[in-house]
Amino acid sequence: VHSSPFDIDSMLSRLLDRDAHAYHLLLAEFDRLDFSASEFLEGPVREMAVRLGMMWSDDRLGFYEVTLAVARLQTFVWELVQRKATDVQRVPHPRRILLARVSGEEHTLGLLVVTACFQEEGWEVCGGVDLETGPKLLDKLSKESFAVLGVSASGAVDPIRLRSIVQEARKSSANARIGICVGGPDISLNPENYHQVDADFLARDAVSAIKVAESFAN
């Protein structure tokens, strides 16, 4: 990064560089900087993901370039998540959120962003990219108490299927007052398609989701 850690053009260039050295330099430079996870992840990272999608759809990038850049971007965000997790000020009784992705979903970038943003606000984040909806999620909900459950869908998902996931989770939850949130790109773009999924709220972005989640943690 030359002039600013939020120089999106420069960052995108390094993500797309076939020379891995450019990417590793980017990681090293960011490791020396201090910044807000929510500001960075909800801004530049979101913008880079959008640009990569547009380059792919416009045939400006091939499959290899897009796959490489997205993989690097996800790794980059994961590194930031781990770094921010160690920076969070621990509290005796943290608010707890359980995050999971809809089973079968492959893309995890959005979930990584949400994880980092909640961690930065002092939440204890459980689950995440390695937890899918299904028996393991229901078992965890039944054995531990969480203020909020966040379900992430990276693509369009059948609202009927999502409603079933939400209802099963609510029945299994050890916390009868758990707040259930669903989020993802299609949910943000077409919220009217998901109002009947029985969730307590829809996540348009991580920052607004945190604000609503706070009401379930009190």
C-alpha positions in Angstrom: 0.0 0.0 0.0 1.5 3.3 -1.1 -0.4 6.3 0.2 -3.0 4.8 2.5 -4.0 1.5 3.9 -7.3 2.0 2.2 -5.8 2.5 -1.3 -8.2 0.0 -2.9 -6.6 0.1 -6.4 -3.2 -0.8 -4.9 -4.6 -3.5 -2.7 -6.6 -5.1 -5.5 -3.5 -5.0 -7.7 -1.5 -7.0 -5.1 -4.3 -9.5 -4.7 -4.3 -10.1 -8.4 -0.5 -10.2 -8.8 0.7 -13.7 -9.7 3.9 -13.0 -7.7 3.0 -14.1 -4.2 5.6 -11.8 -2.8 3.4 -8.7 -3.5 0.6 -10.3 -1.5 2.8 -11.2 1.4 4.2 -7.6 1.5 0.6 -6.4 1.8 0.0 -8.6 4.8 3.2 -7.5 6.4 2.4 -3.8 5.9 -1.1 -4.1 7.4 0.3 -6.0 10.4 2.1 -2.7 11.3 -1.0 -0.6 11.1 -3.7 0.3 13.6 -7.3 0.6 12.3 -10.9 -0.2 13.0 -11.9 -3.7 11.7 -15.5 -2.5 11.0 -14.3 0.5 9.1 -11.9 -1.5 7.0 -13.9 -4.6 6.4 -17.2 -2.9 5.7 -15.5 -0.4 3.4 -12.4 -1.5 1.3 -13.0 -5.2 1.7 -16.6 -5.0 0.5 -15.5 -2.7 -2.3 -12.8 -5.1 -3.5 -15.2 -8.1 -3.4 -17.7 -6.1 -5.5 -15.0 -5.0 -8.0 -13.8 -8.6 -8.4 -17.3 -9.7 -9.1 -17.7 -7.0 -11.8 -14.4 -7.9 -13.4 -15.5 -11.5 -13.6 -18.9 -10.7 -15.1 -17.3 -8.3 -17.6 -14.7 -10.9 -18.7 -11.9 -8.6 -17.6 -10.6 -11.5 -15.4 -10.4 -15.2 -16.0 -11.3 -18.0 -13.6 -7.8 -18.4 -12.4 -7.3 -14.7 -11.6 -10.7 -14.4 -9.8 -10.1 -17.6 -7.8 -6.7 -16.5 -6.7 -7.8 -13.0 -5.7 -10.8 -14.2 -3.8 -8.8 -16.9 -2.0 -6.2 -14.3 -1.0 -8.8 -11.8 0.1 -10.4 -14.4 2.3 -7.0 -15.4 3.8 -6.2 -11.7 4.3 -9.5 -11.1 6.2 -8.9 -14.3 8.2 -5.4 -13.0 9.2 -7.1 -9.7 10.3 -9.7 -11.6 12.3 -7.1 -13.5 14.2 -5.1 -10.4 14.8 -8.1 -8.4 16.1 -9.2 -11.4 18.2 -6.0 -11.0 20.3 -6.6 -7.3 20.6 -10.1 -7.5 22.0 -10.4 -6.4 25.7 -11.7 -9.4 27.6 -14.7 -8.9 29.9 -15.8 -11.2 32.7 -19.2 -12.1 31.2 -19.0 -11.3 27.4 -22.0 -11.2 25.2 -22.1 -14.4 23.1 -23.0 -14.8 19.5 -23.0 -18.1 17.5 -22.4 -17.8 13.8 -23.0 -20.4 11.1 -23.3 -20.7 7.4 -26.1 -22.3 5.5 -25.0 -25.9 4.8 -23.6 -26.3 1.3 -22.4 -22.7 1.1 -18.8 -22.3 0.0 -18.1 -18.6 0.3 -17.1 -17.4 3.8 -15.9 -13.9 3.3 -19.0 -12.2 4.6 -19.0 -14.4 7.7 -15.3 -13.5 8.4 -16.2 -9.8 8.2 -19.0 -10.3 10.7 -16.8 -12.2 13.0 -14.1 -9.5 13.1 -16.7 -6.7 13.6 -18.4 -8.5 16.5 -15.1 -9.3 18.1 -14.0 -5.7 17.9 -17.1 -4.7 19.9 -16.2 -7.1 22.7 -18.5 -10.1 21.8 -17.4 -13.6 22.2 -17.9 -15.2 18.8 -18.4 -18.9 18.5 -18.8 -21.1 15.5 -18.1 -19.2 12.3 -16.9 -20.4 8.9 -16.4 -24.0 10.1 -20.0 -24.4 11.4 -22.8 -25.2 9.1 -26.5 -25.3 9.8 -27.6 -28.8 10.8 -27.2 -31.3 13.7 -23.9 -29.8 15.0 -25.4 -26.3 15.1 -28.6 -27.5 16.9 -26.5 -29.5 19.4 -24.4 -26.5 20.2 -27.5 -24.3 20.7 -29.0 -26.8 23.1 -25.9 -27.2 25.2 -24.7 -23.6 25.5 -26.5 -20.2 25.9 -26.1 -17.5 23.3 -27.7 -14.1 23.1 -27.8 -14.2 19.3 -27.5 -16.7 16.4 -26.4 -15.4 13.1 -27.0 -17.4 10.0 -25.1 -16.5 6.8 -26.1 -17.3 3.2 -23.6 -16.3 0.6 -26.1 -16.8 -2.3 -29.8 -16.8 -2.8 -31.5 -19.3 -0.5 -35.0 -20.6 -0.6 -36.9 -18.6 2.1 -38.9 -21.8 3.0 -35.6 -23.6 3.7 -34.3 -20.7 5.7 -37.5 -20.5 7.7 -37.1 -24.1 8.6 -33.5 -23.5 9.7 -34.6 -20.6 11.9 -37.5 -22.5 13.5 -35.4 -25.6 14.3 -32.7 -23.4 15.8 -35.2 -21.5 18.0 -36.7 -24.8 19.2 -33.2 -26.2 20.1 -31.9 -23.1 21.8 -31.1 -23.3 25.5 -31.9 -19.5 25.6 -35.6 -19.1 24.9 -35.1 -15.4 24.2 -32.3 -15.9 21.7 -32.3 -13.3 18.8 -31.9 -14.9 15.4 -30.4 -13.0 12.5 -30.0 -14.0 8.9 -27.8 -12.2 6.4 -26.0 -12.4 3.1 -25.7 -10.5 -0.2 -29.1 -11.6 -1.6 -30.8 -10.8 1.7 -29.3 -7.3 1.7 -30.3 -6.7 -1.9 -33.8 -8.3 -1.7 -34.9 -8.1 1.9 -38.6 -8.3 0.9 -38.1 -11.9 -0.1 -37.0 -12.9 3.4 -39.4 -11.2 5.7 -41.3 -14.4 6.4 -38.4 -16.6 7.5 -39.2 -16.1 11.2 -35.9 -14.4 12.0 -35.8 -11.6 14.5 -33.9 -9.3 12.1 -32.2 -9.2 8.8 -28.6 -8.1 8.6 -28.0 -5.5 5.9 -24.3 -5.1 7.1 -22.2 -6.0 10.1 -22.4 -2.6 11.8 -26.2 -2.4 11.8 -26.4 -6.0 12.8 -24.3 -5.3 15.9 -26.6 -2.5 17.0 -29.7 -4.7 16.8 -27.9 -7.6 18.4 -27.1 -5.5 21.5 -30.8 -5.4 22.3 -30.8 -9.2 22.7 -27.8 -9.2 25.0 -29.2 -7.0 27.7 
